[in-house]
Amino acid sequence: MNQTTFDVSILAISAHITTVSSSMSLVGGIIIILSYQYIPATQNQVRAMLVALTVADMLTALGYEISSLRWYTIGMKNSTTSDTFCKAQSFLTTFSSMSSFFWTTFIALYLFHCVWFSTDLHVSGSQRLWLHCLAWGLPGVITLVALAYGVLGNNGFALNGVWCWLNKTFADKYGLHWMLLTGKGWEILTYLITASLYISLKIRTFLKRGRHNSYLWNQVSNGLRREDELFCFTWLILYCLRIWGTIRFVIDIIEDGNHLRNSHVENFKVALLFLQSYGDSAQAFWNFILFCVCDNTVRSFSLDNLIPLSNHKKVSTDSADIHSNPQENTNTNLQKDNEQQPLLHSRKLTHSVAHSQKNLTTSV
């Protein structure tokens, strides 16, 4: 078995990176949850599912934060032992990572149904309960089974890095099977499902916009907001953050039983370790960037409340614009109103709305 054993200095750098990344994710996750709680305009079904995903990602970040603390405490001493602290951290991150994959997939399926079929997918209370039972329950059962079979723990920092996952290697019987069952299999499946669904939606949106002047997600489904189109980029964030661990996983499979080790491969694996140390615990932070910083509604609400003076300036500017050019202001409002209307649900309704807008513009 040609498994890399990393130097202490390399693992120390990995621990530092993990600590910073996890801390950023915890802060970003808190902001996502608060934005949903205090901004009514964002409180739709897909955003509620994002909150559940964020909770899972924050648990993952917390687990990796714990793994860094364990490293700072023991270093390389007793590195091959799977103590209670190590098993607890492994249980938390294994469970939360699988739950994160489940919620990511559920969000993609929900959005695909709403946009592709131009309909509102109402999720009842019982259906929402089943979603939570599946997204939290199935990972919980898998993790409990792994704990009962004694496979959670540490394998000497060779495959896992500074964090604990499994005490199995590829050389062990059923080692690969346990790795696929407790994380990697679900992760790869999530890659395939989310990428195919979101790319299909992006292509469909692009083609529809070629036929219509405006094709917004809030027009094809009343349950969505215009900014929910940002979810099309979640698969890309997932790939960029977590693909490094998957590449390490594939390399270790290829190296298993083969004599392929050389300095270039080892240096490449060190770089992958550093990238994985950042990416595996950074998803909540980058979701914060995507769904808070890049979301117009959340960003505007935050600026208006964090910078009170901006409200006064905005009111003064809007008032001046109304008095200086009332017709232009009316046309702008009509355009905004039009973006909120359903897209081509009824030709008579569309004609009636257009006629009313024309009369209102003429009267002004």
C-alpha positions as CSV (number, residue, x, y, z in Angstrom):
1,M,0.0,0.0,0.0
2,N,1.6,3.3,-1.2
3,Q,-0.2,5.6,1.1
4,T,1.3,9.0,1.8
5,T,2.3,9.9,5.3
6,F,2.6,13.7,5.6
7,D,5.3,15.5,7.4
8,V,4.4,17.2,10.7
9,S,5.0,20.7,9.2
10,I,2.6,20.0,6.4
11,L,-0.1,18.8,8.7
12,A,0.4,21.9,10.9
13,I,-0.2,24.1,7.8
14,S,-3.3,21.9,7.0
15,A,-4.6,22.5,10.5
16,H,-4.1,26.3,10.2
17,I,-5.9,26.4,6.9
18,T,-8.8,24.2,8.3
19,T,-9.1,26.6,11.3
20,V,-9.4,29.7,9.2
21,S,-11.8,28.1,6.7
22,S,-14.1,26.6,9.4
23,S,-14.3,29.9,11.3
24,M,-15.2,31.8,8.1
25,S,-17.9,29.2,7.4
26,L,-19.4,29.5,10.9
27,V,-19.7,33.3,10.6
28,G,-21.1,33.0,7.0
29,G,-23.6,30.4,8.0
30,I,-24.9,32.5,10.9
31,I,-25.5,35.4,8.5
32,I,-27.4,33.2,6.0
33,I,-29.7,32.0,8.8
34,L,-30.2,35.6,10.1
35,S,-31.0,36.9,6.6
36,Y,-33.7,34.3,6.3
37,Q,-35.2,35.2,9.7
38,Y,-35.2,39.0,9.3
39,I,-35.8,39.5,5.6
40,P,-39.4,38.5,4.8
41,A,-38.8,38.8,1.0
42,T,-36.4,35.8,1.1
43,Q,-38.7,33.5,3.0
44,N,-39.7,31.0,0.4
45,Q,-39.4,27.2,0.3
46,V,-36.0,27.0,-1.5
47,R,-34.5,29.5,1.0
48,A,-35.8,27.4,3.9
49,M,-34.0,24.4,2.4
50,L,-30.9,26.5,2.1
51,V,-31.1,27.2,5.8
52,A,-31.2,23.4,6.4
53,L,-28.2,23.0,4.1
54,T,-26.4,25.8,6.0
55,V,-27.0,24.1,9.3
56,A,-25.4,20.9,7.9
57,D,-22.4,22.9,6.6
58,M,-22.0,24.7,9.9
59,L,-21.9,21.3,11.7
60,T,-19.2,20.2,9.2
61,A,-17.2,23.4,9.9
62,L,-17.6,22.9,13.6
63,G,-16.3,19.3,13.3
64,Y,-13.3,20.4,11.4
65,E,-12.7,23.1,13.9
66,I,-12.7,20.4,16.6
67,S,-10.2,18.4,14.5
68,S,-7.8,21.3,14.4
69,L,-8.1,21.7,18.2
70,R,-7.3,18.0,18.6
71,W,-4.2,18.4,16.3
72,Y,-3.0,21.4,18.3
73,T,-3.4,19.4,21.5
74,I,-1.8,16.1,20.6
75,G,0.2,16.8,17.4
76,M,1.6,13.6,16.0
77,K,1.5,11.9,19.4
78,N,-0.9,8.9,19.4
79,S,-1.7,9.8,15.8
80,T,-2.8,6.2,15.0
81,T,-5.2,5.9,17.9
82,S,-8.9,6.6,17.5
83,D,-9.8,8.0,20.9
84,T,-13.3,9.1,22.0
85,F,-12.6,12.7,20.9
86,C,-11.6,11.5,17.5
87,K,-14.6,9.3,17.0
88,A,-17.0,12.0,18.1
89,Q,-15.5,14.4,15.6
90,S,-15.6,11.7,12.9
91,F,-19.3,11.0,13.7
92,L,-20.2,14.7,13.5
93,T,-18.5,15.5,10.2
94,T,-19.4,12.2,8.5
95,F,-23.1,12.7,9.5
96,S,-23.2,16.5,8.5
97,S,-21.3,16.0,5.2
98,M,-23.8,13.4,4.0
99,S,-26.7,15.5,5.1
100,S,-25.2,18.4,3.2
101,F,-25.1,16.3,0.0
102,F,-28.7,15.3,0.5
103,W,-29.9,18.9,1.0
104,T,-27.9,20.1,-2.0
105,T,-29.6,17.4,-4.2
106,F,-33.1,18.2,-2.8
107,I,-32.7,21.9,-3.6
108,A,-31.6,21.0,-7.2
109,L,-34.5,18.7,-7.7
110,Y,-37.0,21.3,-6.3
111,L,-35.7,24.1,-8.5
112,F,-35.6,21.9,-11.6
113,H,-39.3,20.9,-11.1
114,C,-40.4,24.5,-10.6
115,V,-38.5,26.1,-13.5
116,W,-38.6,23.3,-16.0
117,F,-42.3,22.7,-15.7
118,S,-43.1,26.4,-15.0
119,T,-45.2,25.5,-11.9
120,D,-45.4,26.1,-8.2
121,L,-44.3,23.0,-6.2
122,H,-46.1,23.3,-2.9
123,V,-44.4,21.3,-0.1
124,S,-46.9,20.4,2.6
125,G,-46.1,20.0,6.2
126,S,-46.0,16.2,6.0
127,Q,-43.8,16.4,2.8
128,R,-41.4,18.8,4.6
129,L,-41.2,16.4,7.5
130,W,-40.3,13.5,5.1
131,L,-37.6,15.7,3.6
132,H,-36.0,16.3,7.0
133,C,-36.3,12.7,8.0
134,L,-34.6,11.6,4.8
135,A,-31.9,14.3,4.8
136,W,-31.0,14.0,8.5
137,G,-32.2,10.4,9.2
138,L,-30.5,8.4,6.5
139,P,-27.0,10.0,7.2
140,G,-27.7,9.4,10.9
141,V,-28.4,5.7,10.4
142,I,-25.4,5.2,8.2
143,T,-23.1,7.0,10.7
144,L,-24.5,5.0,13.6
145,V,-23.9,1.7,11.7
146,A,-20.3,2.8,10.9
147,L,-19.8,3.6,14.6
148,A,-21.3,0.3,15.7
149,Y,-18.9,-1.6,13.4
150,G,-16.0,0.5,14.8
151,V,-14.8,2.0,11.5
152,L,-15.0,5.6,12.6
153,G,-11.7,7.1,13.7
154,N,-8.2,7.9,12.4
155,N,-5.8,6.1,10.1
156,G,-2.6,7.9,11.1
157,F,-3.3,11.2,9.3
158,A,-2.4,9.4,6.0
159,L,-5.7,9.6,4.2
160,N,-7.7,11.8,6.4
161,G,-5.3,14.7,7.1
162,V,-5.6,16.3,10.5
163,W,-9.2,15.3,10.8
164,C,-10.7,12.0,11.7
165,W,-12.9,10.0,9.3
166,L,-12.4,6.3,9.1
167,N,-9.7,4.0,10.6
168,K,-9.8,2.0,7.4
169,T,-7.5,2.1,4.4
170,F,-7.8,0.7,0.9
171,A,-5.8,-2.3,2.0
172,D,-8.3,-3.2,4.6
173,K,-11.2,-5.6,3.8
174,Y,-14.3,-3.5,2.8
175,G,-12.2,-0.3,3.3
176,L,-13.3,1.1,-0.1
177,H,-16.9,0.1,0.5
178,W,-17.0,2.0,3.8
179,M,-15.5,5.1,2.3
180,L,-18.1,5.1,-0.5
181,L,-21.0,4.4,2.0
182,T,-20.0,7.0,4.6
183,G,-19.3,9.9,2.2
184,K,-17.5,9.6,-1.1
185,G,-20.2,7.7,-2.9
186,W,-22.9,10.2,-1.9
187,E,-20.6,13.1,-2.8
188,I,-19.9,11.8,-6.3
189,L,-23.6,11.1,-6.8
190,T,-24.3,14.7,-5.8
191,Y,-21.8,16.0,-8.3
192,L,-23.5,14.2,-11.1
193,I,-27.1,15.0,-10.2
194,T,-26.6,18.7,-9.4
195,A,-24.4,19.5,-12.4
196,S,-26.8,17.9,-14.9
197,L,-29.9,19.6,-13.4
198,Y,-28.4,23.1,-13.0
199,I,-26.7,23.0,-16.4
200,S,-30.0,22.0,-18.0
201,L,-31.8,24.8,-16.3
202,K,-29.2,27.3,-17.3
203,I,-29.4,26.2,-20.9
204,R,-33.2,26.4,-20.8
205,T,-33.2,29.8,-19.3
206,F,-30.7,31.0,-22.0
207,L,-32.9,29.7,-24.8
208,K,-36.1,31.1,-23.3
209,R,-34.5,34.6,-23.0
210,G,-33.7,34.4,-26.7
211,R,-37.4,34.2,-27.4
212,H,-38.7,36.6,-24.8
213,N,-37.4,40.0,-23.7
214,S,-37.6,38.8,-20.1
215,Y,-37.5,35.3,-18.7
216,L,-37.1,35.4,-14.9
217,W,-37.5,32.6,-12.5
218,N,-40.1,34.6,-10.4
219,Q,-42.2,34.8,-13.6
220,V,-42.3,31.0,-14.3
221,S,-43.0,30.1,-10.6
222,N,-44.6,32.1,-7.9
223,G,-42.7,30.2,-5.3
224,L,-39.4,31.6,-6.6
225,R,-37.6,34.9,-6.4
226,R,-35.7,36.5,-9.3
227,E,-32.4,36.0,-7.3
228,D,-33.0,32.3,-6.9
229,E,-31.3,31.8,-10.2
230,L,-28.1,32.1,-8.2
231,F,-28.7,28.5,-7.2
232,C,-27.5,27.5,-10.7
233,F,-24.0,28.2,-9.5
234,T,-24.1,26.0,-6.3
235,W,-22.9,22.9,-8.2
236,L,-19.9,24.9,-9.4
237,I,-19.0,26.0,-5.8
238,L,-19.4,22.4,-4.6
239,Y,-17.0,21.2,-7.3
240,C,-14.4,23.9,-6.7
241,L,-14.4,23.3,-2.9
242,R,-14.7,19.5,-2.6
243,I,-13.2,18.1,-5.8
244,W,-9.7,18.2,-4.2
245,G,-10.5,15.5,-1.7
246,T,-12.1,13.4,-4.4
247,I,-9.0,13.7,-6.6
248,R,-6.9,12.5,-3.6
249,F,-9.3,9.7,-3.1
250,V,-9.0,8.6,-6.8
251,I,-5.2,8.9,-6.7
252,D,-5.0,6.7,-3.6
253,I,-7.2,4.1,-5.3
254,I,-4.9,4.1,-8.3
255,E,-1.8,3.9,-6.1
256,D,-3.2,1.0,-4.1
257,G,-1.0,-2.0,-4.9
258,N,1.0,-0.1,-7.6
259,H,4.5,1.4,-7.3
260,L,3.7,4.9,-8.6
261,R,5.2,7.1,-5.9
262,N,7.5,9.8,-7.0
263,S,8.4,13.3,-5.9
264,H,6.0,15.0,-8.3
265,V,3.1,12.9,-7.2
266,E,3.9,13.5,-3.6
267,N,4.1,17.3,-4.1
268,F,0.8,17.2,-5.9
269,K,-0.8,15.4,-3.1
270,V,0.5,17.9,-0.6
271,A,-1.1,20.7,-2.7
272,L,-4.4,18.7,-2.8
273,L,-4.3,18.3,1.0
274,F,-4.0,22.1,1.5
275,L,-6.9,22.7,-1.0
276,Q,-9.0,20.0,0.7
277,S,-8.3,21.5,4.1
278,Y,-9.8,24.8,2.9
279,G,-12.6,23.5,0.7
280,D,-14.2,20.8,2.8
281,S,-15.2,23.2,5.5
282,A,-15.7,26.3,3.4
283,Q,-19.1,25.7,1.8
284,A,-21.2,27.7,4.2
285,F,-18.9,30.7,3.7
286,W,-19.2,30.6,-0.1
287,N,-22.9,30.1,0.1
288,F,-22.9,33.3,2.2
289,I,-21.0,35.0,-0.6
290,L,-23.5,33.7,-3.2
291,F,-26.8,34.1,-1.4
292,C,-26.1,37.2,0.7
293,V,-23.4,39.3,-0.9
294,C,-24.6,38.5,-4.5
295,D,-28.3,38.6,-3.6
296,N,-29.8,42.0,-4.4
297,T,-32.5,41.8,-1.8
298,V,-30.3,40.7,1.0
299,R,-27.5,43.1,0.1
300,S,-29.9,46.1,-0.2
301,F,-31.6,45.2,3.2
302,S,-28.2,44.9,4.8
303,L,-26.9,48.2,3.5
304,D,-30.1,50.1,4.4
305,N,-30.0,48.8,8.0
306,L,-26.2,48.8,8.5
307,I,-25.8,52.3,7.0
308,P,-28.9,54.3,8.2
309,L,-27.7,57.4,6.3
310,S,-28.1,55.6,3.1
311,N,-31.9,55.5,3.6
312,H,-32.1,59.3,3.8
313,K,-30.0,59.7,0.7
314,K,-32.0,57.2,-1.2
315,V,-35.3,58.8,-0.3
316,S,-34.0,62.3,-1.2
317,T,-32.7,61.0,-4.6
318,D,-35.9,59.2,-5.4
319,S,-37.9,62.2,-4.6
320,A,-35.8,64.4,-6.8
321,D,-36.1,62.0,-9.6
322,I,-39.9,61.9,-9.4
323,H,-40.2,65.7,-9.6
324,S,-37.6,66.0,-12.3
325,N,-38.9,63.3,-14.7
326,P,-42.3,61.8,-13.6
327,Q,-42.8,60.0,-16.9
328,E,-39.5,58.2,-16.8
329,N,-40.1,57.2,-13.2
330,T,-43.5,55.8,-14.1
331,N,-42.0,53.8,-17.0
332,T,-39.4,52.3,-14.6
333,N,-42.0,51.3,-12.1
334,L,-44.1,49.7,-14.9
335,Q,-41.0,47.7,-15.9
336,K,-40.5,46.5,-12.4
337,D,-44.1,45.6,-12.1
338,N,-43.9,43.7,-15.3
339,E,-41.0,41.6,-14.0
340,Q,-43.3,40.4,-11.1
341,Q,-46.0,39.2,-13.5
342,P,-46.3,35.5,-14.6
343,L,-44.8,34.9,-17.9
344,L,-47.3,34.2,-20.7
345,H,-49.7,32.3,-18.5
346,S,-52.7,33.8,-20.4
347,R,-52.7,35.8,-23.7
348,K,-55.8,37.7,-22.7
349,L,-54.3,38.7,-19.3
350,T,-51.0,39.7,-21.0
351,H,-52.9,41.9,-23.5
352,S,-55.0,43.4,-20.8
353,V,-52.0,44.3,-18.7
354,A,-50.2,45.8,-21.6
355,H,-53.2,47.9,-22.6
356,S,-53.5,49.2,-19.0
357,Q,-49.9,50.1,-18.9
358,K,-50.2,52.0,-22.2
359,N,-53.2,54.0,-20.9
360,L,-51.4,54.8,-17.7
361,T,-48.3,56.0,-19.6
362,T,-50.5,58.2,-21.9
363,S,-52.3,59.8,-18.9
364,V,-49.0,60.7,-17.3
